[in-house]
Structures are given as C-alpha cells and as structure tokens.
Amino acid sequence: MKQSSLGLGTSTKRTRRREFLDEMDRVVPWSDLVV
C-alpha cells in the first residue's frame, strides 16, 4: 500500500512526514498485511 493511495503523497516537498512515510514503505511488509 502506498501513501499516495491514502491522499498523503500530494507534495514533492521533502518533509519529516514524507520521510517517515517513505521509511514505513521500506520497513513494513504491506503486501503481507493487506489481504
């Protein structure tokens, strides 16, 4: 699952929130968690 599908990735500015969400994408195995 990408944050863009949640409407959170609308800006290209690198913010702390963006950095955090990008890190979560790398760390969390979304495909295993989402059925």
Distance bins in CASP14 RR format, pairs under 12 A and 6 or more apart:
PFRMAT RR
TARGET T0000
AUTHOR 0000-0000-0000
RMODE 2
METHOD distances of the structure
MODEL  1
1 7 0 0 0 0 0 1 0 0 0 0 0
1 8 0 0 0 0 0 1 0 0 0 0 0
1 21 0 0 0 0 0 1 0 0 0 0 0
1 24 0 0 0 0 1 0 0 0 0 0 0
1 25 0 0 0 0 1 0 0 0 0 0 0
1 28 0 0 0 0 1 0 0 0 0 0 0
1 29 0 0 0 0 0 1 0 0 0 0 0
1 30 1 0 1 0 0 0 0 0 0 0 0
1 31 0 0 0 0 1 0 0 0 0 0 0
1 32 0 0 0 0 0 1 0 0 0 0 0
1 33 0 0 0 0 1 0 0 0 0 0 0
1 34 1 0 1 0 0 0 0 0 0 0 0
1 35 0 0 0 0 0 1 0 0 0 0 0
2 8 0 0 0 0 1 0 0 0 0 0 0
2 9 0 0 0 0 1 0 0 0 0 0 0
2 21 0 0 0 0 1 0 0 0 0 0 0
2 22 0 0 0 0 0 1 0 0 0 0 0
2 24 0 0 0 0 0 1 0 0 0 0 0
2 25 1 0 0 1 0 0 0 0 0 0 0
2 26 0 0 0 0 0 1 0 0 0 0 0
2 28 0 0 0 0 0 1 0 0 0 0 0
2 30 0 0 0 0 1 0 0 0 0 0 0
2 31 0 0 0 0 0 1 0 0 0 0 0
2 34 0 0 0 0 0 1 0 0 0 0 0
3 9 1 0 1 0 0 0 0 0 0 0 0
3 10 0 0 0 0 1 0 0 0 0 0 0
3 11 0 0 0 0 0 1 0 0 0 0 0
3 17 0 0 0 0 1 0 0 0 0 0 0
3 18 0 0 0 0 1 0 0 0 0 0 0
3 19 0 0 0 0 0 1 0 0 0 0 0
3 20 0 0 0 0 1 0 0 0 0 0 0
3 21 1 0 1 0 0 0 0 0 0 0 0
3 22 0 0 0 0 1 0 0 0 0 0 0
3 23 0 0 0 0 0 1 0 0 0 0 0
3 24 1 0 0 1 0 0 0 0 0 0 0
3 25 1 0 0 1 0 0 0 0 0 0 0
3 28 0 0 0 0 0 1 0 0 0 0 0
3 30 0 0 0 0 0 1 0 0 0 0 0
4 10 1 0 0 1 0 0 0 0 0 0 0
4 11 0 0 0 0 0 1 0 0 0 0 0
4 12 0 0 0 0 0 1 0 0 0 0 0
4 18 0 0 0 0 0 1 0 0 0 0 0
4 21 0 0 0 0 1 0 0 0 0 0 0
4 22 0 0 0 0 0 1 0 0 0 0 0
4 25 0 0 0 0 0 1 0 0 0 0 0
5 21 0 0 0 0 0 1 0 0 0 0 0
5 25 0 0 0 0 0 1 0 0 0 0 0
5 30 0 0 0 0 0 1 0 0 0 0 0
5 34 0 0 0 0 0 1 0 0 0 0 0
6 21 0 0 0 0 1 0 0 0 0 0 0
6 24 0 0 0 0 0 1 0 0 0 0 0
6 25 0 0 0 0 0 1 0 0 0 0 0
6 30 0 0 0 0 0 1 0 0 0 0 0
7 21 0 0 0 0 0 1 0 0 0 0 0
8 15 0 0 0 0 0 1 0 0 0 0 0
8 17 1 0 0 1 0 0 0 0 0 0 0
8 18 0 0 0 0 1 0 0 0 0 0 0
8 20 0 0 0 0 0 1 0 0 0 0 0
8 21 1 0 0 1 0 0 0 0 0 0 0
8 22 0 0 0 0 0 1 0 0 0 0 0
8 24 0 0 0 0 0 1 0 0 0 0 0
8 25 0 0 0 0 0 1 0 0 0 0 0
9 15 0 0 0 0 0 1 0 0 0 0 0
9 17 0 0 0 0 1 0 0 0 0 0 0
9 18 1 0 0 1 0 0 0 0 0 0 0
9 21 1 0 0 1 0 0 0 0 0 0 0
9 22 0 0 0 0 1 0 0 0 0 0 0
9 25 0 0 0 0 0 1 0 0 0 0 0
10 17 0 0 0 0 0 1 0 0 0 0 0
10 18 0 0 0 0 0 1 0 0 0 0 0
10 21 0 0 0 0 0 1 0 0 0 0 0
11 17 0 0 0 0 1 0 0 0 0 0 0
11 18 1 0 0 1 0 0 0 0 0 0 0
11 21 0 0 0 0 0 1 0 0 0 0 0
12 18 0 0 0 0 1 0 0 0 0 0 0
13 19 0 0 0 0 0 1 0 0 0 0 0
14 20 0 0 0 0 0 1 0 0 0 0 0
14 21 0 0 0 0 0 1 0 0 0 0 0
14 22 0 0 0 0 1 0 0 0 0 0 0
15 21 0 0 0 0 1 0 0 0 0 0 0
15 22 0 0 0 0 0 1 0 0 0 0 0
16 22 0 0 0 0 0 1 0 0 0 0 0
16 23 0 0 0 0 0 1 0 0 0 0 0
17 23 0 0 0 0 0 1 0 0 0 0 0
17 24 0 0 0 0 0 1 0 0 0 0 0
18 24 0 0 0 0 0 1 0 0 0 0 0
18 25 0 0 0 0 0 1 0 0 0 0 0
19 25 0 0 0 0 0 1 0 0 0 0 0
19 26 0 0 0 0 0 1 0 0 0 0 0
20 26 0 0 0 0 0 1 0 0 0 0 0
20 27 0 0 0 0 0 1 0 0 0 0 0
20 28 0 0 0 0 0 1 0 0 0 0 0
21 27 0 0 0 0 0 1 0 0 0 0 0
21 28 0 0 0 0 0 1 0 0 0 0 0
21 30 0 0 0 0 0 1 0 0 0 0 0
22 28 0 0 0 0 0 1 0 0 0 0 0
24 30 0 0 0 0 1 0 0 0 0 0 0
24 33 0 0 0 0 0 1 0 0 0 0 0
25 31 0 0 0 0 0 1 0 0 0 0 0
27 33 0 0 0 0 0 1 0 0 0 0 0
28 34 0 0 0 0 0 1 0 0 0 0 0
END
